[in-house]
Amino acid sequence: MNDFCSKDIFKKGTSKEIHQMITGQLPPINGGYIWNGRGLSLLLTMIEYLVYMRESKNIEINYGKIVRLMELKNIRKLLISNIPANYQE
């Protein structure tokens, strides 16, 4: 089983480890570097939030949850929710 499917990284990994695992599976890009960088920054922020929730509220993280959180409607919900200030910027 490769790291991408490993549940261990989602249970114990840091936000950077999870981010590196996911981005390591992405295909190389040909142009659009600015948007790619912004997307990867957003991905890291969402993963940091999920790791915070895992540690403080015992929620389970998995690949599907990360994908769902990246949907615009779910990002909007986060903006109006009660999350720590450092995840709102």
TIRO-2110 file (N, C-alpha, C; in Angstrom, 1 decimal):
// TIRO-2110
0.8, -1.2, 0.0, N, 1, A
0.0, 0.0, 0.0, CA, 1, A
0.9, 1.2, 0.0, C, 1, A
0.6, 2.2, -0.9, N, 2, A
1.4, 3.4, -0.9, CA, 2, A
1.0, 4.4, 0.1, C, 2, A
1.9, 5.4, 0.3, N, 3, A
1.6, 6.4, 1.4, CA, 3, A
0.3, 7.2, 1.1, C, 3, A
-0.1, 7.3, -0.2, N, 4, A
-1.2, 8.1, -0.5, CA, 4, A
-2.5, 7.5, 0.1, C, 4, A
-2.6, 6.2, 0.2, N, 5, A
-3.7, 5.5, 0.7, CA, 5, A
-3.6, 5.2, 2.2, C, 5, A
-2.4, 5.5, 2.8, N, 6, A
-2.2, 5.1, 4.2, CA, 6, A
-3.0, 6.0, 5.1, C, 6, A
-3.7, 5.3, 6.0, N, 7, A
-4.5, 6.0, 7.0, CA, 7, A
-3.7, 6.5, 8.1, C, 7, A
-2.5, 6.0, 8.3, N, 8, A
-1.6, 6.4, 9.4, CA, 8, A
-1.3, 7.9, 9.3, C, 8, A
-1.0, 8.3, 8.1, N, 9, A
-0.5, 9.7, 7.9, CA, 9, A
-1.7, 10.7, 8.3, C, 9, A
-2.9, 10.3, 8.1, N, 10, A
-4.0, 11.1, 8.4, CA, 10, A
-4.3, 11.1, 9.9, C, 10, A
-4.0, 10.0, 10.6, N, 11, A
-4.2, 9.9, 12.0, CA, 11, A
-3.1, 10.5, 12.8, C, 11, A
-1.9, 10.5, 12.4, N, 12, A
-0.8, 11.0, 13.2, CA, 12, A
0.1, 12.0, 12.5, C, 12, A
0.0, 12.2, 11.2, N, 13, A
0.9, 13.1, 10.5, CA, 13, A
0.7, 14.6, 10.8, C, 13, A
1.7, 15.4, 10.6, N, 14, A
1.6, 16.8, 10.7, CA, 14, A
0.9, 17.3, 9.5, C, 14, A
0.5, 18.6, 9.5, N, 15, A
-0.1, 19.2, 8.3, CA, 15, A
0.9, 19.2, 7.1, C, 15, A
2.1, 19.5, 7.4, N, 16, A
3.1, 19.5, 6.3, CA, 16, A
3.4, 18.1, 5.8, C, 16, A
3.3, 17.1, 6.6, N, 17, A
3.5, 15.7, 6.1, CA, 17, A
2.3, 15.3, 5.2, C, 17, A
1.1, 15.6, 5.6, N, 18, A
0.0, 15.3, 4.8, CA, 18, A
0.0, 16.1, 3.5, C, 18, A
0.3, 17.3, 3.6, N, 19, A
0.4, 18.2, 2.4, CA, 19, A
1.5, 17.6, 1.4, C, 19, A
2.6, 17.3, 1.9, N, 20, A
3.7, 16.7, 1.1, CA, 20, A
3.3, 15.4, 0.4, C, 20, A
2.5, 14.6, 1.2, N, 21, A
2.1, 13.3, 0.6, CA, 21, A
1.1, 13.6, -0.5, C, 21, A
0.2, 14.5, -0.4, N, 22, A
-0.8, 14.8, -1.4, CA, 22, A
-0.1, 15.4, -2.6, C, 22, A
0.7, 16.5, -2.4, N, 23, A
1.3, 17.2, -3.5, CA, 23, A
2.3, 16.3, -4.2, C, 23, A
2.9, 15.3, -3.6, N, 24, A
3.8, 14.4, -4.2, CA, 24, A
3.1, 13.5, -5.2, C, 24, A
1.8, 13.4, -5.1, N, 25, A
1.0, 12.6, -6.0, CA, 25, A
0.4, 13.3, -7.2, C, 25, A
0.6, 14.7, -7.2, N, 26, A
0.1, 15.5, -8.3, CA, 26, A
1.0, 15.4, -9.5, C, 26, A
0.4, 15.5, -10.7, N, 27, A
1.2, 15.5, -11.9, CA, 27, A
1.9, 16.8, -12.0, C, 27, A
3.0, 16.8, -12.8, N, 28, A
3.8, 18.1, -13.0, CA, 28, A
2.9, 19.1, -13.8, C, 28, A
3.1, 20.3, -13.5, N, 29, A
2.3, 21.4, -14.2, CA, 29, A
3.1, 22.0, -15.4, C, 29, A
2.3, 22.4, -16.3, N, 30, A
2.9, 23.1, -17.5, CA, 30, A
2.3, 24.5, -17.6, C, 30, A
2.8, 25.4, -16.9, N, 31, A
2.3, 26.8, -16.9, CA, 31, A
1.3, 26.9, -15.8, C, 31, A
0.8, 28.1, -15.6, N, 32, A
-0.2, 28.4, -14.5, CA, 32, A
0.4, 28.3, -13.1, C, 32, A
1.7, 28.6, -13.0, N, 33, A
2.4, 28.5, -11.8, CA, 33, A
1.8, 29.3, -10.6, C, 33, A
1.3, 30.5, -10.9, N, 34, A
0.8, 31.3, -9.9, CA, 34, A
-0.5, 30.7, -9.3, C, 34, A
-1.4, 30.2, -10.2, N, 35, A
-2.6, 29.6, -9.7, CA, 35, A
-2.3, 28.3, -9.0, C, 35, A
-1.3, 27.5, -9.5, N, 36, A
-0.9, 26.3, -8.8, CA, 36, A
-0.4, 26.6, -7.4, C, 36, A
0.4, 27.6, -7.3, N, 37, A
0.9, 28.0, -6.0, CA, 37, A
-0.1, 28.4, -5.0, C, 37, A
-1.1, 29.2, -5.5, N, 38, A
-2.2, 29.6, -4.7, CA, 38, A
-3.1, 28.4, -4.2, C, 38, A
-3.3, 27.5, -5.2, N, 39, A
-4.1, 26.3, -4.8, CA, 39, A
-3.4, 25.5, -3.8, C, 39, A
-2.1, 25.3, -3.9, N, 40, A
-1.4, 24.5, -2.9, CA, 40, A
-1.3, 25.2, -1.6, C, 40, A
-1.3, 26.5, -1.6, N, 41, A
-1.3, 27.3, -0.3, CA, 41, A
-2.7, 27.1, 0.4, C, 41, A
-3.8, 27.1, -0.4, N, 42, A
-5.1, 26.9, 0.1, CA, 42, A
-5.2, 25.5, 0.7, C, 42, A
-4.7, 24.5, -0.1, N, 43, A
-4.7, 23.1, 0.4, CA, 43, A
-4.0, 23.0, 1.7, C, 43, A
-2.8, 23.6, 1.9, N, 44, A
-2.1, 23.6, 3.2, CA, 44, A
-2.9, 24.2, 4.3, C, 44, A
-3.5, 25.3, 4.0, N, 45, A
-4.4, 26.0, 5.1, CA, 45, A
-5.5, 25.0, 5.5, C, 45, A
-6.2, 24.4, 4.5, N, 46, A
-7.3, 23.5, 4.9, CA, 46, A
-6.8, 22.3, 5.7, C, 46, A
-5.6, 21.8, 5.3, N, 47, A
-5.1, 20.6, 6.0, CA, 47, A
-4.7, 21.1, 7.4, C, 47, A
-4.1, 22.3, 7.6, N, 48, A
-3.8, 22.8, 8.9, CA, 48, A
-5.0, 22.9, 9.8, C, 48, A
-6.1, 23.3, 9.2, N, 49, A
-7.4, 23.4, 9.9, CA, 49, A
-7.8, 22.0, 10.4, C, 49, A
-7.8, 21.1, 9.4, N, 50, A
-8.2, 19.7, 9.8, CA, 50, A
-7.4, 19.1, 10.8, C, 50, A
-6.1, 19.3, 10.8, N, 51, A
-5.2, 18.8, 11.8, CA, 51, A
-5.5, 19.4, 13.2, C, 51, A
-5.8, 20.7, 13.2, N, 52, A
-6.2, 21.4, 14.4, CA, 52, A
-7.5, 20.7, 14.9, C, 52, A
-8.5, 20.5, 14.1, N, 53, A
-9.7, 19.8, 14.5, CA, 53, A
-9.5, 18.4, 14.9, C, 53, A
-8.6, 17.7, 14.3, N, 54, A
-8.2, 16.3, 14.7, CA, 54, A
-7.7, 16.3, 16.1, C, 54, A
-6.8, 17.3, 16.4, N, 55, A
-6.1, 17.4, 17.7, CA, 55, A
-7.0, 17.9, 18.8, C, 55, A
-7.9, 18.9, 18.5, N, 56, A
-8.7, 19.5, 19.5, CA, 56, A
-10.1, 18.9, 19.7, C, 56, A
-10.6, 18.4, 18.6, N, 57, A
-12.0, 17.9, 18.6, CA, 57, A
-12.1, 16.4, 18.2, C, 57, A
-11.0, 15.7, 18.0, N, 58, A
-11.0, 14.3, 17.7, CA, 58, A
-11.7, 13.9, 16.4, C, 58, A
-11.7, 14.8, 15.4, N, 59, A
-12.3, 14.4, 14.2, CA, 59, A
-11.4, 13.6, 13.4, C, 59, A
-11.9, 12.7, 12.5, N, 60, A
-11.1, 11.9, 11.7, CA, 60, A
-10.8, 12.6, 10.4, C, 60, A
-9.5, 12.5, 10.0, N, 61, A
-9.1, 13.1, 8.7, CA, 61, A
-8.9, 12.0, 7.7, C, 61, A
-9.4, 12.2, 6.5, N, 62, A
-9.1, 11.3, 5.4, CA, 62, A
-9.1, 12.1, 4.1, C, 62, A
-8.7, 11.4, 3.0, N, 63, A
-8.5, 12.1, 1.8, CA, 63, A
-9.8, 12.7, 1.3, C, 63, A
-10.9, 12.0, 1.4, N, 64, A
-12.2, 12.5, 1.0, CA, 64, A
-12.6, 13.7, 1.7, C, 64, A
-12.3, 13.8, 3.0, N, 65, A
-12.7, 15.0, 3.8, CA, 65, A
-11.9, 16.2, 3.3, C, 65, A
-10.7, 16.0, 3.0, N, 66, A
-9.9, 17.1, 2.4, CA, 66, A
-10.5, 17.6, 1.1, C, 66, A
-10.8, 16.7, 0.2, N, 67, A
-11.4, 17.0, -1.1, CA, 67, A
-12.7, 17.8, -0.9, C, 67, A
-13.6, 17.3, 0.0, N, 68, A
-14.8, 18.0, 0.3, CA, 68, A
-14.6, 19.4, 0.9, C, 68, A
-13.7, 19.5, 1.8, N, 69, A
-13.4, 20.8, 2.4, CA, 69, A
-12.9, 21.8, 1.4, C, 69, A
-12.3, 21.4, 0.3, N, 70, A
-11.8, 22.3, -0.7, CA, 70, A
-12.9, 22.9, -1.6, C, 70, A
-14.1, 22.3, -1.5, N, 71, A
-15.2, 22.9, -2.4, CA, 71, A
-15.5, 24.3, -1.9, C, 71, A
-15.9, 25.1, -2.8, N, 72, A
-16.1, 26.5, -2.5, CA, 72, A
-17.2, 26.7, -1.4, C, 72, A
-18.3, 26.0, -1.5, N, 73, A
-19.3, 26.1, -0.5, CA, 73, A
-18.9, 25.8, 0.9, C, 73, A
-18.0, 24.8, 1.0, N, 74, A
-17.4, 24.5, 2.3, CA, 74, A
-16.4, 25.5, 2.8, C, 74, A
-15.7, 26.0, 1.9, N, 75, A
-14.7, 27.1, 2.3, CA, 75, A
-15.5, 28.3, 2.9, C, 75, A
-16.6, 28.6, 2.2, N, 76, A
-17.5, 29.7, 2.7, CA, 76, A
-18.0, 29.4, 4.1, C, 76, A
-18.4, 28.2, 4.3, N, 77, A
-18.9, 27.9, 5.6, CA, 77, A
-17.8, 28.1, 6.7, C, 77, A
-16.6, 27.7, 6.4, N, 78, A
-15.5, 27.9, 7.3, CA, 78, A
-15.3, 29.4, 7.6, C, 78, A
-15.5, 30.2, 6.7, N, 79, A
-15.3, 31.7, 6.9, CA, 79, A
-16.2, 32.3, 7.9, C, 79, A
-17.4, 31.7, 8.1, N, 80, A
-18.3, 32.2, 9.0, CA, 80, A
-18.4, 31.4, 10.3, C, 80, A
-17.6, 30.3, 10.4, N, 81, A
-17.6, 29.5, 11.6, CA, 81, A
-16.7, 30.0, 12.6, C, 81, A
-16.7, 29.4, 13.8, N, 82, A
-15.9, 29.8, 14.9, CA, 82, A
-14.6, 29.1, 14.9, C, 82, A
-13.7, 29.5, 14.1, N, 83, A
-12.4, 28.9, 14.0, CA, 83, A
-11.3, 29.8, 14.5, C, 83, A
-10.2, 29.3, 14.9, N, 84, A
-9.1, 30.2, 15.4, CA, 84, A
-8.7, 31.2, 14.4, C, 84, A
-8.3, 32.4, 14.8, N, 85, A
-8.0, 33.5, 14.0, CA, 85, A
-6.9, 33.2, 13.0, C, 85, A
-5.9, 32.4, 13.4, N, 86, A
-4.8, 32.2, 12.5, CA, 86, A
-5.2, 31.3, 11.3, C, 86, A
-6.4, 30.7, 11.3, N, 87, A
-6.8, 29.9, 10.1, CA, 87, A
-7.8, 30.7, 9.3, C, 87, A
-8.1, 31.9, 9.7, N, 88, A
-9.1, 32.8, 9.0, CA, 88, A
-8.4, 33.7, 8.0, C, 88, A
-7.1, 33.9, 8.1, N, 89, A
-6.4, 34.8, 7.2, CA, 89, A
-6.1, 34.3, 5.9, C, 89, A
END
